[in-house]
Amino acid sequence: MELKDKIIVVTGAAGGIGKAMAIRFAAEGAKCVVCADLDGDGAEATAKEIGGVSFKVNVGNEDEIKALIDTTEAEQGPIDLFCSNAGILVAGGVEASNDDWQKIWDINVMSHVWAARHLVPLMSKRGGGYLLNTASAAGLLNQVGAAPYGVTKHAAVGLAEWLALTYNDQGIKVSVLCPQAVRSAMTAGHEDGVASLNGMLEPEVVADACVKTINDETFLVLPHPEVLDYMRNKSDNYDKWIGGMRKLNRIYGGAI
């Protein structure tokens, strides 16, 4: 998909990867970039910078996602690309509270479900569209020190796979973004954590990788190419891979 003249929605657009995506898509000549975020002022600032429009949206609420889609379709036109990018981090293990588990599940997983639920039928009727869902390398590997994050990102990857295999014949393309550490509010204070072993990327580098993947219409966006080797090691010898992750867990003491 070429991004020129396309109508694009980006959630989590107030900062980090989402803001970098919005700026990059606008530079590609998008017709309209809709910047959505729980931080309404931040979304508005991004939109003003690129000449887009903004919405304050809590992606952990299905009604707000539906309203974002419906309003964009009514006021801007058919959505060509929906980037379900907003996400949160919850550290800890199974002892994390039920409220924390539910909150991260709604934001990191159900937000993708709800976006697809309300947008795929519209895209199918008009013969196609594109979904870019942000997961994480933690969804392909795992996350030392953060069970809720690793689990929900695995689920996000699984959903993206299902969407791709189910709707590709209807002209709907799907990609899933799986970076390691990216400089953002989420990673602030964790610059020396385990996720940064292969370096912490700037959001602009990640946005460039997304554009290339969308242009090529391939599934995985891997800004850190090492992740592919880690995936191969995992599938080649699961027990050996878990042993290596145990070593990382010991070294980092459960810190992320």
Buried (B, 14 or more C-beta within 10 A) or exposed (E): BEBEEBBBBBBBBBBBBBBBBBBBBBEBEBBBBBBBBBBBEBBBBBBEEBEBBBBBBBBBBBEBBBBBBEEBBEEBEBBBBBBBBBBBBBBBEEEBEEEBBEBBBBBBBBBBBBBBBBBBEBBBEEEBBBBBBBBBBBBBBBBBBBBBBBBBBBBBBBBBEEBBEEBBEBEBBBBBBBBBBBBBEBBEEBEEBBBBBBEBBBBBBBBBBBBEBBEEEEBBBBBBEEBBEBBEBBEEEEEEBEEBBEEEBEEBEEBB
